Structure formats: C-alpha cells, structure tokens
Amino acid sequence: MDPKQFLTTSGVIIVAGKGGVGKTAVSAALAMASSSVGLRTLIVEVEGKSGLASLFNSAQFSYSEIQLVEPSLGVGEVRARTVLPEDALLDYLKDHGLKRISGRLVSTGALDVVATAVPGISDILVLGKIKQLERSREFDLIIVDAPAAGHAITFLRSASGLEDAVKVGPINSQAKDVLALLNDPTRCRVLLVTSPEETPVNELIETAYSLEDEVGVSLGPVVVNGVLPELPGLQANPLEAAAQAGVELQPSEAQNLADAALFRLQRTALQRAQLDRMAQELPLPQLLLPYVFTSELGPDGLAQLSNGLLAKIRDLPDPSRS
C-alpha cells in the first residue's frame, strides 16, 4: 500500500497503548514517516510529559506550535504542540468573547472544580481543540500521542458521556462535534501499539474491543513495537560452527554462546506465540517494528523505526486493488 495513501486515509491518527510499549516513539516515527512522503504533519501531546520532545532533541513542547522538521524538496514540515485542558479552556473562552475572565477562571482553580463536578470535561476540552485543528485543514495529518491505554478509553469515551449527561448548551454541542470526528473513519482513527508480550497483548485486545463497542472509533493496524528478528543458525553447536569458520573457542566461550542462543530462541518463540494469538483474537493487520538496541532512543533510532514503519505499510494490501 502506498504510505501516503495510508497516512491520509484520515486527518487524525490517535496513537494509544499500554505504558512502556513505545507508544510515544511510534507517534514520533509516524510523524517522521509522514514527513518523508511530503505531508505537513502536526504532533499533539495531550499530557505534557510523554517525552516526545527528547526524541527530536527539542525543547519541551508548549501550547504554541514549534517546528521540528523544516520543509524541503519532498519532505513535509513537522510541527508540535501540547493541548492541555487549561490552555484549551483559555482558547475557548477567548474565541467566545470571554477573554477578561479566562485567566482568572484558570488561576483560581475553577477548572479543577468543574472537572470534578462534570466528569469528562477536561478530556472534551482537549478533544474539542483537536477537532478545531482538524477542521482548519492546515495540516495533512494530525498525530495525537494519547494517554496510556486505560485512560485512553475514558479519554475517547468522554464525548458520548457528556452528550448523554448534558442535553443542551455549548458542552452538548462540543460533545456532538467531537463524536462526529471520532465516529468518522475518514476524519479519525486509532492506532494501537503493543509489544509482543502477554500482558501488553492482553491489554491491547481488551482496549480494541472497548474502543469499538463504547466509542465507535475506527481502528487501524496494530503496531507491534520491539520485535526481535528471527536469526538462522542459532541451534548450531557453537564449537562445530566455530571450527567451520576457522575460529577456535574455549569451552567456556562456547557455553556462553550456547546460553545466549537458547535465550534468543526462547524469546522469539514467545513473541511468535503472542503475535499468532493476537492475530486469532483481533482481526487487524499487524505492523511489526524492530527492536532498537539502545538505552536511549535518539534521531538515529527514530529513523530506524520510521523506515521500518514505512516498509511494513508498503506490505499492506492495497484496498483499491481488492
């Protein structure tokens, strides 16, 4: 499938997954992939602490947009910003002629009182701003680094809850508009991220069905991060393999190699079992990203993930040919 076609299937991609599976790294890799095919891209951070900025060697994001990648021949611009409830509320009040009271309302902690009294109001403020950004058509793609999987469900469910709880007025209108965005696959879809391990896979499957049943949002392929490649020859006897290669090994060295090979074989067998189980229980395509052997993911590791993502997207079937 053409990556540009895949990335522009909807104007907003919400990336969600259990903490620790690389959700933020996938969001950044997705932005770089989008940029590499010439799309103007915006990354939105909704919690203000996801670590996205460090992946681009950038200063911390704020409500004002900053440029991460400059546009050039064949390369699209990448910009980034945070969207927090307080800032979104200030924006909303200013847009509705209430600039005078907006600062006082936030500074006195009134938002916290409202958030407690009306569950979901903080999330709807954030989603409402994302909806406004999508409607502006300023970007070809908006990538939202969503909260971790458990909160992601309540985050995306907030619109339907508020629509039911508040029957009239601006909150009801905002909830309806956000629901229209979430329920339209040409405008919005969710990419779920996992690692090939039992607990993250269990949580991803549960999250996927919850999002479809309770939110009605369209799900894209599952991104499986940190997949170890299968290595041929690991079952060979280290001493025999060394002799064939003209290398002499001490018995202790051969034992260490045998132990390392056995560990790798066991790990790849476990991940294969989890990928097969997920394919059976969740009928979605899988985009497998390589394990990046580094303690801190930087621009080089991000480029590796981005290239891997593009390669897997190209392997997807082209719906126009089916």
Backbone as numpy.savetxt, mean C-alpha at the origin, in Angstrom:
# Nx Ny Nz CAx CAy CAz Cx Cy Cz
0.18 -7.47 -18.98 -0.68 -6.28 -18.98 0.21 -5.04 -18.98
-0.19 -4.05 -19.72 0.56 -2.80 -19.77 0.50 -2.11 -18.41
1.66 -1.82 -17.78 1.64 -1.19 -16.45 0.87 0.13 -16.39
0.96 0.92 -17.46 0.23 2.19 -17.47 -1.27 1.95 -17.42
-1.73 0.94 -18.16 -3.15 0.59 -18.14 -3.56 0.11 -16.75
-2.72 -0.71 -16.13 -3.02 -1.22 -14.79 -3.10 -0.07 -13.78
-2.14 0.84 -13.84 -2.05 1.90 -12.83 -3.13 2.97 -13.01
-3.70 3.08 -14.20 -4.74 4.08 -14.42 -6.14 3.46 -14.47
-6.26 2.20 -14.06 -7.59 1.58 -13.98 -8.49 2.36 -13.04
-7.90 2.89 -11.97 -8.64 3.77 -11.05 -7.74 4.93 -10.68
-8.37 6.04 -10.31 -7.60 7.24 -9.98 -6.96 7.20 -8.60
-7.49 6.34 -7.71 -6.97 6.21 -6.34 -6.67 4.74 -6.06
-5.48 4.48 -5.55 -5.14 3.14 -5.06 -4.82 3.27 -3.57
-5.59 2.55 -2.75 -5.36 2.53 -1.30 -4.58 1.27 -0.98
-3.40 1.45 -0.38 -2.53 0.32 -0.06 -2.68 0.01 1.43
-3.07 -1.23 1.73 -3.34 -1.60 3.12 -2.73 -2.96 3.42
-2.40 -3.20 4.68 -1.84 -4.48 5.08 -1.45 -4.46 6.54
-1.22 -5.63 7.08 -0.80 -5.78 8.47 0.53 -5.08 8.70
0.71 -4.49 9.88 1.97 -3.84 10.20 3.13 -4.81 10.09
4.22 -4.35 9.46 5.41 -5.16 9.35 5.56 -5.94 8.06
4.56 -5.87 7.17 4.66 -6.64 5.91 5.23 -5.80 4.77
5.53 -4.54 5.02 6.11 -3.70 3.97 5.09 -2.89 3.20
3.96 -2.59 3.82 2.90 -1.81 3.17 3.42 -0.45 2.68
4.17 0.22 3.52 4.69 1.54 3.15 5.71 1.44 2.02
6.57 0.42 2.08 7.55 0.22 1.01 6.85 -0.06 -0.32
5.77 -0.82 -0.28 5.01 -1.11 -1.50 4.36 0.17 -2.03
3.84 1.01 -1.14 3.27 2.30 -1.57 4.31 3.13 -2.31
5.53 3.18 -1.75 6.60 3.95 -2.38 7.01 3.32 -3.72
7.11 1.98 -3.76 7.48 1.29 -5.00 6.42 1.50 -6.08
5.17 1.52 -5.67 4.07 1.76 -6.60 4.18 3.16 -7.20
4.54 4.12 -6.37 4.70 5.50 -6.85 5.85 5.59 -7.85
6.95 4.90 -7.56 8.08 4.92 -8.48 7.74 4.21 -9.79
6.98 3.13 -9.69 6.55 2.42 -10.91 5.66 3.33 -11.76
4.76 4.04 -11.09 3.86 4.97 -11.78 4.65 6.09 -12.47
5.62 6.62 -11.76 6.46 7.68 -12.32 7.23 7.18 -13.54
7.71 5.93 -13.48 8.55 5.41 -14.56 7.79 5.23 -15.87
6.45 5.17 -15.79 5.66 5.08 -17.03 5.01 6.42 -17.37
5.53 7.49 -16.76 5.14 8.84 -17.15 3.93 9.41 -16.47
3.44 8.77 -15.40 2.24 9.26 -14.73 2.59 10.26 -13.63
1.77 11.31 -13.52 1.93 12.27 -12.42 1.25 11.68 -11.19
2.02 11.52 -10.13 1.59 10.72 -8.99 1.67 11.50 -7.69
0.68 11.27 -6.83 0.67 11.85 -5.49 0.60 10.72 -4.47
1.51 10.76 -3.49 1.45 9.83 -2.36 0.83 10.57 -1.18
-0.15 9.93 -0.56 -0.82 10.53 0.60 -0.57 9.66 1.82
-0.01 10.27 2.85 0.23 9.60 4.12 -0.85 10.05 5.09
-1.58 9.10 5.70 -2.74 9.48 6.50 -2.53 9.33 8.01
-1.36 8.88 8.41 -1.09 8.77 9.85 0.09 9.63 10.30
0.87 10.12 9.33 1.97 11.02 9.68 3.18 10.35 10.28
3.25 9.02 10.24 4.38 8.34 10.87 4.74 7.04 10.16
4.46 6.96 8.89 4.63 5.69 8.19 6.07 5.44 7.73
6.92 6.45 7.70 8.29 6.26 7.25 8.47 6.41 5.75
7.44 6.88 5.06 7.56 7.07 3.61 8.67 8.05 3.26
8.78 9.12 4.01 9.75 10.16 3.67 11.17 9.61 3.64
11.50 8.75 4.61 12.86 8.21 4.68 13.20 7.36 3.47
12.20 6.72 2.86 12.45 5.89 1.68 12.90 6.73 0.49
12.54 8.01 0.50 12.92 8.91 -0.58 14.03 9.87 -0.15
14.63 9.61 1.03 15.63 10.53 1.58 15.11 11.95 1.61
13.84 12.08 2.03 13.17 13.38 2.03 12.92 13.85 3.46
12.70 15.15 3.59 12.22 15.68 4.87 10.82 15.12 5.13
10.40 15.15 6.38 9.08 14.64 6.73 7.99 15.36 5.95
6.99 14.61 5.54 5.89 15.20 4.78 5.04 16.09 5.69
4.35 17.01 5.06 3.42 17.88 5.78 2.15 18.01 4.93
1.23 18.84 5.38 -0.02 19.01 4.63 0.22 19.70 3.29
1.31 20.47 3.22 1.69 21.09 1.94 2.45 20.07 1.10
2.15 20.02 -0.18 2.80 19.04 -1.05 4.29 19.35 -1.22
5.09 18.29 -1.29 6.50 18.43 -1.62 6.81 17.52 -2.80
7.82 17.90 -3.55 8.18 17.12 -4.74 9.23 16.09 -4.36
8.99 14.84 -4.75 9.94 13.76 -4.51 10.71 13.39 -5.77
10.04 13.43 -6.92 10.67 13.11 -8.20 10.31 14.20 -9.19
11.32 14.79 -9.80 11.08 15.82 -10.81 10.65 15.18 -12.14
9.74 15.83 -12.86 9.36 15.28 -14.16 10.48 15.47 -15.17
10.62 14.49 -16.05 11.59 14.58 -17.14 11.06 13.74 -18.29
11.85 13.58 -19.33 11.40 12.85 -20.51 11.02 11.41 -20.13
9.74 11.09 -20.24 9.26 9.74 -19.93 9.07 9.45 -18.46
9.41 10.39 -17.60 9.30 10.19 -16.15 8.29 11.19 -15.59
7.29 10.67 -14.86 6.28 11.54 -14.28 6.69 12.06 -12.92
6.16 13.22 -12.58 6.44 13.83 -11.28 5.80 13.02 -10.17
6.50 12.93 -9.03 5.94 12.33 -7.82 5.93 13.39 -6.73
4.76 13.64 -6.16 4.62 14.57 -5.04 4.05 13.81 -3.85
4.18 14.41 -2.66 3.73 13.73 -1.45 3.19 14.74 -0.45
2.30 14.28 0.41 1.74 15.12 1.46 1.12 14.22 2.53
0.87 14.79 3.69 0.05 14.11 4.69 -1.36 14.67 4.61
-2.32 13.86 5.02 -3.69 14.34 5.21 -4.14 13.83 6.58
-4.06 14.71 7.58 -4.49 14.38 8.94 -5.84 15.04 9.21
-6.62 14.50 10.14 -7.97 15.04 10.39 -7.98 16.53 10.71
-7.02 16.97 11.55 -7.01 18.38 11.95 -6.82 19.29 10.74
-5.87 18.93 9.88 -5.61 19.75 8.70 -6.78 19.71 7.73
-7.37 18.52 7.57 -8.52 18.40 6.66 -9.70 19.22 7.15
-9.89 19.27 8.48 -10.98 20.07 9.05 -10.74 21.56 8.80
-9.50 21.99 9.02 -9.17 23.40 8.76 -9.47 23.76 7.31
-9.07 22.89 6.41 -9.31 23.12 4.98 -10.81 23.22 4.69
-11.57 22.28 5.27 -13.01 22.24 5.03 -13.68 23.53 5.52
-13.30 23.97 6.73 -13.91 25.18 7.29 -13.54 26.42 6.46
-12.29 26.48 6.02 -11.87 27.62 5.21 -12.64 27.65 3.88
-12.81 26.47 3.29 -13.54 26.39 2.02 -15.00 26.79 2.17
-15.54 26.70 3.39 -16.94 27.03 3.63 -17.11 28.35 4.38
-16.08 29.23 4.25 -16.19 30.57 4.80 -16.09 30.66 6.31
-15.48 29.66 6.95 -15.38 29.67 8.42 -13.92 29.73 8.87
-13.12 30.51 8.13 -11.69 30.58 8.43 -11.42 31.14 9.82
-12.25 32.08 10.27 -12.01 32.73 11.56 -12.04 31.75 12.73
-12.99 30.83 12.67 -13.14 29.94 13.83 -12.35 28.64 13.68
-11.79 28.41 12.48 -11.15 27.11 12.23 -9.95 26.87 13.15
-9.07 27.88 13.25 -7.89 27.71 14.10 -8.25 27.51 15.55
-9.23 28.31 16.04 -9.64 28.19 17.44 -10.26 26.82 17.71
-11.02 26.31 16.74 -11.69 25.02 16.93 -10.67 23.91 17.12
-9.60 23.93 16.31 -8.59 22.88 16.42 -7.72 23.09 17.66
-7.32 24.33 17.93 -6.41 24.61 19.05 -7.03 24.31 20.40
-8.34 24.39 20.50 -9.01 24.12 21.78 -9.31 22.63 21.98
-8.94 21.82 21.00 -9.19 20.39 21.15 -10.61 19.98 20.84
-11.36 20.85 20.20 -12.76 20.53 19.91 -12.89 19.33 18.97
-11.89 19.15 18.09 -11.94 18.02 17.17 -11.93 16.70 17.92
-11.13 16.62 18.99 -11.08 15.39 19.79 -12.43 15.10 20.42
-13.11 16.16 20.86 -14.44 15.99 21.46 -15.43 15.46 20.42
-15.38 16.07 19.23 -16.28 15.65 18.16 -15.98 14.21 17.74
-14.67 13.88 17.64 -14.28 12.54 17.22 -14.79 11.48 18.20
-14.80 11.83 19.49 -15.30 10.90 20.50 -16.81 10.78 20.43
-17.46 11.91 20.20 -18.93 11.92 20.17 -19.48 11.30 18.90
-18.76 11.45 17.80 -19.23 10.93 16.50 -18.15 10.01 15.93
-18.20 8.72 16.23 -17.19 7.79 15.71 -17.12 7.83 14.19
-15.90 7.88 13.68 -15.70 7.88 12.24 -15.52 9.26 11.64
-15.74 10.31 12.43 -15.67 11.66 11.87 -14.24 12.00 11.43
-13.23 11.55 12.20 -11.83 11.82 11.83 -11.50 11.15 10.49
-11.94 9.91 10.34 -11.67 9.18 9.11 -12.38 9.80 7.92
-13.60 10.27 8.12 -14.35 10.85 7.01 -13.74 12.18 6.57
-13.12 12.90 7.51 -12.43 14.13 7.14 -11.26 13.83 6.20
-10.51 12.77 6.54 -9.36 12.37 5.72 -9.83 11.87 4.36
-10.82 10.98 4.36 -11.33 10.43 3.09 -11.98 11.51 2.23
-12.61 12.47 2.89 -13.22 13.58 2.15 -12.17 14.40 1.41
-11.02 14.60 2.05 -9.95 15.35 1.40 -9.37 14.55 0.23
-9.22 13.24 0.42 -8.73 12.39 -0.68 -9.71 12.43 -1.85
-11.01 12.41 -1.53 -12.03 12.52 -2.58 -11.89 13.85 -3.32
-11.62 14.92 -2.59 -11.46 16.23 -3.22 -10.24 16.24 -4.14
-9.15 15.62 -3.70 -7.94 15.55 -4.52 -8.20 14.73 -5.78
-8.95 13.64 -5.65 -9.27 12.80 -6.80 -10.13 13.56 -7.80
-11.06 14.34 -7.31 -11.95 15.10 -8.18 -11.23 16.20 -8.93
-10.13 16.68 -8.37 -9.41 17.79 -9.00 -8.75 17.39 -10.33
-8.52 16.07 -10.51 -7.90 15.54 -11.73 -6.49 16.11 -11.94
-5.86 16.59 -10.87 -4.52 17.14 -11.00 -3.47 16.05 -11.18
-3.79 14.85 -10.67 -2.84 13.74 -10.72 -3.44 12.57 -11.50
-2.55 11.84 -12.18 -3.00 10.63 -12.88 -3.31 9.51 -11.89
-2.59 9.51 -10.77 -2.77 8.46 -9.77 -2.50 9.02 -8.38
-3.39 8.70 -7.45 -3.19 9.04 -6.03 -3.03 7.73 -5.27
-1.91 7.60 -4.56 -1.62 6.40 -3.78 -1.75 6.75 -2.31
-2.63 6.04 -1.61 -2.88 6.30 -0.19 -2.23 5.20 0.63
-1.27 5.58 1.46 -0.66 4.63 2.40 -1.59 4.55 3.61
-2.48 3.56 3.58 -3.57 3.46 4.56 -3.05 2.99 5.92
-3.88 3.11 6.96 -3.51 2.54 8.26 -3.33 1.03 8.15
-2.73 0.43 9.19 -2.56 -1.03 9.21 -3.92 -1.71 9.12
-3.91 -2.98 8.70 -5.12 -3.69 8.26 -6.31 -3.54 9.20
-6.12 -3.72 10.51 -7.25 -3.63 11.43 -7.94 -2.28 11.38
-7.13 -1.21 11.41 -7.70 0.14 11.34 -8.18 0.46 9.93
-7.58 -0.18 8.93 -7.98 0.10 7.55 -9.45 -0.21 7.33
-9.94 -1.28 7.97 -11.35 -1.64 7.81 -12.25 -0.56 8.39
-11.96 -0.13 9.62 -12.79 0.93 10.23 -12.62 2.25 9.49
-11.41 2.50 9.00 -11.12 3.72 8.22 -12.02 3.78 6.98
-12.08 2.69 6.24 -12.87 2.67 5.01 -14.36 2.47 5.27
-14.71 1.93 6.43 -16.11 1.70 6.77 -16.77 2.95 7.35
-15.98 3.97 7.66 -16.50 5.15 8.35 -17.59 5.84 7.55
-17.46 5.85 6.22 -18.44 6.57 5.39 -19.82 5.94 5.50
-19.90 4.60 5.40 -21.21 3.95 5.48 -21.80 4.10 6.88
-20.94 4.05 7.90 -21.43 4.23 9.27 -22.00 5.60 9.51
-21.32 6.63 9.00 -21.81 7.99 9.19 -23.04 8.28 8.34
-23.11 7.67 7.16 -24.30 7.86 6.33 -25.54 7.31 7.05
-25.37 6.19 7.74 -26.49 5.60 8.49 -26.82 6.40 9.74
-25.76 6.95 10.40 -25.96 7.62 11.69 -26.45 9.05 11.53
-25.98 9.74 10.49 -26.33 11.15 10.29 -27.12 11.26 8.99
-28.41 11.52 9.10 -29.29 11.42 7.93 -29.32 12.67 7.06
-28.96 13.82 7.60 -29.02 15.06 6.81 -27.78 15.90 7.11
-27.58 16.93 6.29 -26.53 17.89 6.56 -25.22 17.58 5.85
-24.20 18.40 6.12 -22.93 18.27 5.39 -22.20 16.95 5.67
-22.34 16.40 6.88 -21.67 15.13 7.18 -22.27 14.02 6.33
-23.60 14.01 6.21 -24.26 13.01 5.38 -23.85 13.16 3.91
-23.76 14.39 3.44 -23.36 14.64 2.05 -21.92 14.17 1.80
-21.06 14.47 2.78 -19.66 14.04 2.65 -19.56 12.52 2.64
-20.32 11.88 3.52 -20.31 10.42 3.58 -20.78 9.81 2.26
-21.83 10.37 1.68 -22.33 9.88 0.40 -21.29 10.03 -0.71
-20.62 11.18 -0.71 -19.60 11.42 -1.73 -18.42 10.45 -1.58
-18.01 10.20 -0.33 -16.91 9.28 -0.09 -17.31 7.85 -0.49
-18.54 7.46 -0.16 -19.02 6.14 -0.55 -19.05 5.98 -2.07
-19.43 7.04 -2.76 -19.45 7.00 -4.22 -18.04 6.75 -4.77
-17.05 7.35 -4.11 -15.66 7.12 -4.52 -15.24 5.68 -4.25
-15.49 5.21 -3.01 -15.03 3.88 -2.61 -15.71 2.77 -3.39
-16.95 2.97 -3.78 -17.71 1.91 -4.43 -17.62 1.92 -5.96
-16.82 2.84 -6.50 -16.66 2.93 -7.95 -15.27 2.42 -8.34
-15.18 1.23 -8.94 -13.86 0.66 -9.26 -13.07 1.46 -10.28
-13.74 2.35 -11.01 -13.01 3.20 -11.95 -12.37 4.39 -11.25
-12.77 4.62 -10.00 -12.22 5.73 -9.22 -11.29 5.27 -8.10
-11.58 4.10 -7.52 -10.84 3.68 -6.33 -10.77 2.16 -6.23
-9.64 1.65 -5.79 -9.51 0.23 -5.45 -8.46 0.08 -4.35
-8.46 -1.08 -3.74 -7.54 -1.37 -2.64 -6.56 -2.45 -3.06
-5.27 -2.22 -2.82 -4.26 -3.25 -2.97 -3.85 -3.70 -1.58
-4.06 -4.98 -1.28 -3.67 -5.52 0.01 -2.27 -6.10 -0.08
-1.49 -5.87 0.98 -0.09 -6.31 1.01 0.06 -7.33 2.13
0.83 -8.38 1.87 1.14 -9.37 2.89 2.56 -9.87 2.69
3.02 -10.66 3.62 4.26 -11.42 3.45 3.87 -12.90 3.43
4.71 -13.78 2.88 4.32 -15.18 2.71 4.45 -16.00 3.99
3.75 -15.55 5.02 3.78 -16.22 6.32 2.35 -16.41 6.81
2.16 -17.35 7.72 0.81 -17.77 8.10 -0.04 -16.65 8.69
0.47 -15.94 9.70 -0.35 -14.92 10.36 -0.70 -13.76 9.43
0.26 -13.16 8.70 -0.11 -12.10 7.77 -1.09 -12.56 6.68
-0.92 -13.79 6.19 -1.84 -14.30 5.17 -3.24 -14.47 5.74
-3.34 -15.00 6.97 -4.64 -15.14 7.63 -5.34 -13.78 7.73
-4.58 -12.76 8.17 -5.17 -11.44 8.36 -5.57 -10.82 7.02
-4.75 -11.04 6.00 -5.09 -10.48 4.68 -6.38 -11.09 4.15
-6.54 -12.40 4.27 -7.76 -13.05 3.77 -8.98 -12.51 4.51
-8.87 -12.38 5.82 -9.99 -11.85 6.62 -10.29 -10.40 6.23
-9.24 -9.59 6.04 -9.43 -8.19 5.65 -10.08 -8.08 4.28
-9.65 -8.91 3.34 -10.19 -8.87 1.98 -11.70 -9.10 1.98
-12.15 -10.12 2.69 -13.59 -10.41 2.70 -14.37 -9.35 3.48
-13.76 -8.80 4.53 -14.42 -7.73 5.28 -14.60 -6.49 4.41
-13.58 -6.14 3.66 -13.67 -4.95 2.81 -14.71 -5.13 1.71
-14.76 -6.30 1.12 -15.75 -6.54 0.06 -17.17 -6.55 0.62
-17.35 -7.20 1.80 -18.69 -7.35 2.36 -19.19 -6.07 3.03
-18.31 -5.37 3.75 -18.74 -4.25 4.58 -18.53 -2.89 3.93
-17.61 -2.79 2.98 -17.32 -1.50 2.36 -17.75 -1.48 0.90
-17.63 -2.61 0.23 -17.98 -2.67 -1.19 -16.91 -2.11 -2.09
-15.67 -2.03 -1.58 -14.59 -1.48 -2.37 -14.00 -2.58 -3.26
-13.51 -2.19 -4.43 -12.92 -3.14 -5.37 -11.50 -3.48 -4.93
-11.16 -4.77 -5.01 -9.82 -5.22 -4.62 -8.98 -5.50 -5.86
-7.77 -4.98 -5.87 -6.83 -5.30 -6.92 -6.06 -6.56 -6.56
-4.99 -6.88 -7.31 -4.17 -8.04 -6.98 -3.56 -7.91 -5.58
-3.26 -9.05 -4.98 -2.57 -9.07 -3.69 -1.08 -8.92 -3.94
-0.45 -8.01 -3.21 1.00 -7.84 -3.30 1.65 -8.65 -2.18
2.47 -9.62 -2.54 3.17 -10.46 -1.56 4.62 -9.98 -1.50
4.99 -9.39 -0.39 6.30 -8.77 -0.24 7.27 -9.74 0.44
8.54 -9.63 0.10 9.56 -10.43 0.78 9.57 -11.89 0.40
9.40 -12.19 -0.88 9.38 -13.58 -1.34 10.80 -14.02 -1.69
11.25 -15.10 -1.07 12.57 -15.65 -1.36 12.53 -16.44 -2.66
13.47 -16.23 -3.55 13.48 -17.00 -4.80 13.90 -18.45 -4.55
13.39 -19.35 -5.36 13.80 -20.75 -5.29 15.22 -20.86 -5.86
16.12 -21.53 -5.13 17.50 -21.67 -5.56 17.77 -23.13 -5.92
18.12 -23.41 -7.17 18.42 -24.79 -7.56 19.73 -25.28 -6.95
19.81 -26.56 -6.70 21.07 -27.15 -6.24 21.28 -27.16 -4.75
20.32 -26.69 -3.97 20.51 -26.63 -2.52 20.53 -28.01 -1.88
19.97 -29.01 -2.54 19.92 -30.34 -1.95 21.18 -31.15 -2.22
22.10 -30.56 -2.96 23.34 -31.28 -3.27 24.23 -31.40 -2.02
25.04 -32.43 -2.00 26.01 -32.61 -0.91 27.11 -31.55 -1.06
27.35 -30.72 -0.03 28.32 -29.63 -0.16 29.72 -30.11 -0.53
30.17 -31.24 0.03 31.51 -31.73 -0.27 31.62 -32.17 -1.73
30.57 -32.85 -2.23 30.60 -33.29 -3.62 30.52 -32.10 -4.57
29.66 -31.14 -4.25 29.53 -29.95 -5.09 30.84 -29.16 -5.11
31.53 -29.07 -3.96 32.80 -28.34 -3.89 33.86 -29.05 -4.71
33.88 -30.37 -4.63 34.86 -31.13 -5.39 34.66 -30.94 -6.89
33.40 -30.93 -7.34 33.12 -30.72 -8.76 33.55 -29.33 -9.22
33.49 -28.37 -8.29 33.88 -27.00 -8.62 35.37 -26.76 -8.41
36.08 -27.79 -7.95 37.51 -27.65 -7.72 37.85 -26.87 -6.47
36.96 -26.91 -5.49 37.15 -26.18 -4.23 37.23 -27.19 -3.10
38.14 -26.97 -2.18 38.27 -27.87 -1.02 37.60 -27.24 0.20
36.74 -28.01 0.85 36.04 -27.55 2.05 36.46 -28.36 3.27
36.55 -27.66 4.38 36.71 -28.36 5.65 35.37 -28.97 6.06
35.37 -30.06 6.84 34.10 -30.67 7.27 33.17 -29.69 7.97
33.74 -28.78 8.78 32.89 -27.81 9.49 32.24 -26.83 8.51
32.98 -26.45 7.47 32.44 -25.55 6.46 31.33 -26.23 5.67
31.54 -27.49 5.36 30.50 -28.24 4.64 29.24 -28.37 5.48
29.39 -28.57 6.79 28.23 -28.69 7.66 27.47 -27.36 7.75
28.21 -26.26 7.83 27.55 -24.94 7.86 26.76 -24.68 6.58
27.33 -25.06 5.44 26.63 -24.89 4.17 25.39 -25.77 4.11
25.50 -26.98 4.60 24.36 -27.90 4.60 23.24 -27.36 5.49
23.61 -26.81 6.65 22.61 -26.25 7.56 21.92 -25.04 6.91
22.70 -24.19 6.25 22.13 -23.00 5.59 21.20 -23.41 4.46
21.60 -24.44 3.69 20.76 -24.90 2.59 19.45 -25.47 3.11
19.53 -26.25 4.21 18.31 -26.83 4.78 17.37 -25.74 5.28
17.93 -24.71 5.91 17.09 -23.60 6.40 16.39 -22.90 5.24
17.13 -22.66 4.16 16.53 -21.98 3.00 15.45 -22.84 2.37
15.69 -24.15 2.26 14.70 -25.05 1.68 13.42 -25.08 2.53
13.58 -25.07 3.84 12.41 -25.08 4.72 11.63 -23.78 4.60
12.34 -22.65 4.51 11.67 -21.34 4.37 10.90 -21.26 3.07
11.50 -21.69 1.97 10.82 -21.60 0.68 9.64 -22.57 0.61
9.77 -23.73 1.29 8.64 -24.67 1.33 7.47 -24.06 2.10
7.75 -23.38 3.21 6.70 -22.73 4.00 6.02 -21.62 3.22
6.81 -20.78 2.53 6.20 -19.69 1.77 5.39 -20.22 0.60
5.84 -21.30 -0.03 5.09 -21.90 -1.13 3.73 -22.40 -0.64
3.74 -23.00 0.55 2.48 -23.50 1.11 1.51 -22.36 1.40
2.02 -21.24 1.90 1.15 -20.10 2.21 0.62 -19.44 0.93
1.45 -19.34 -0.09 1.00 -18.77 -1.36 -0.08 -19.64 -2.00
0.10 -20.96 -1.93 -0.90 -21.88 -2.48 -2.21 -21.78 -1.70
-2.10 -21.72 -0.37 -3.32 -21.61 0.45 -4.06 -20.32 0.17
-3.32 -19.22 0.05 -3.96 -17.93 -0.23 -4.65 -17.95 -1.59
-4.02 -18.59 -2.58 -4.62 -18.68 -3.91 -5.93 -19.47 -3.88
-6.00 -20.49 -3.02 -7.21 -21.29 -2.91 -8.33 -20.54 -2.19
-7.97 -19.80 -1.13 -8.98 -19.15 -0.31 -9.36 -17.75 -0.78
-8.50 -17.14 -1.60 -8.75 -15.77 -2.06 -8.44 -15.70 -3.55
-9.46 -15.71 -4.39 -9.25 -15.77 -5.84 -8.84 -14.43 -6.45
-7.66 -13.96 -6.06 -7.11 -12.73 -6.60 -5.71 -13.00 -7.15
-5.31 -12.31 -8.22 -3.93 -12.48 -8.71 -2.93 -12.07 -7.63
-1.75 -12.66 -7.70 -0.69 -12.36 -6.74 0.50 -11.71 -7.45
0.95 -10.58 -6.91 2.16 -9.92 -7.40 3.27 -10.19 -6.39
4.22 -11.04 -6.73 5.27 -11.46 -5.80 6.48 -10.55 -5.93
6.84 -9.90 -4.82 8.00 -9.01 -4.80 9.17 -9.68 -4.08
10.38 -9.44 -4.55 11.54 -10.14 -3.97 11.88 -9.65 -2.57
12.49 -10.53 -1.82 13.04 -10.16 -0.51 14.28 -9.29 -0.76
14.30 -8.10 -0.19 15.45 -7.21 -0.35 16.35 -7.37 0.87
17.55 -7.88 0.64 18.45 -8.20 1.74 19.19 -6.93 2.20
18.51 -6.16 3.03 19.10 -4.95 3.58 18.42 -4.63 4.90
19.18 -4.01 5.79 18.61 -3.65 7.10 17.78 -2.38 7.01
18.05 -1.56 6.00 17.33 -0.30 5.83 17.08 -0.06 4.34
15.83 -0.04 3.96 15.49 0.12 2.54 15.71 1.57 2.11
16.57 1.75 1.11 16.84 3.07 0.58 16.45 3.15 -0.88
16.95 4.16 -1.59 16.60 4.32 -3.01 16.92 3.10 -3.87
18.07 2.41 -3.62 18.42 1.24 -4.43 17.43 0.11 -4.19
17.11 -0.15 -2.93 16.15 -1.19 -2.62 14.77 -0.86 -3.15
14.43 0.43 -3.09 13.13 0.88 -3.61 13.06 0.67 -5.12
14.16 0.93 -5.80 14.20 0.70 -7.25 14.05 -0.79 -7.56
14.63 -1.64 -6.73 14.50 -3.09 -6.92 13.05 -3.52 -6.78
12.36 -2.99 -5.76 10.96 -3.33 -5.56 10.09 -2.79 -6.70
10.38 -1.57 -7.12 9.60 -0.96 -8.20 9.74 -1.75 -9.50
10.97 -2.15 -9.83 11.20 -2.93 -11.05 10.52 -4.30 -10.95
10.58 -4.89 -9.75 9.91 -6.17 -9.55 8.41 -6.05 -9.71
7.86 -4.96 -9.21 6.42 -4.72 -9.32 6.01 -4.55 -10.78
6.78 -3.79 -11.53 6.47 -3.59 -12.95 6.52 -4.91 -13.71
7.52 -5.74 -13.40 7.65 -7.03 -14.09 6.45 -7.92 -13.81
5.98 -7.94 -12.57 4.83 -8.78 -12.22 3.54 -8.24 -12.82
3.41 -6.92 -12.92 2.22 -6.33 -13.56 2.19 -6.72 -15.04
3.34 -6.71 -15.68 3.40 -7.09 -17.09 2.99 -8.54 -17.30
3.19 -9.37 -16.26 2.82 -10.80 -16.36 1.32 -11.04 -16.19
0.60 -10.01 -15.71 -0.85 -10.18 -15.54 -1.54 -10.30 -16.90
-2.62 -11.06 -16.97 -3.34 -11.16 -18.25 -3.95 -9.82 -18.64
-3.95 -9.54 -19.92 -4.53 -8.31 -20.43 -6.03 -8.52 -20.62
-6.88 -7.82 -19.82 -8.33 -8.03 -19.91 -8.90 -7.70 -21.28
-8.24 -6.82 -22.02 -8.75 -6.44 -23.35 -8.60 -7.57 -24.36
-7.78 -8.58 -24.03 -7.55 -9.69 -24.95 -8.30 -10.95 -24.54
-9.05 -10.86 -23.43 -9.75 -12.06 -22.94 -11.13 -12.17 -23.61
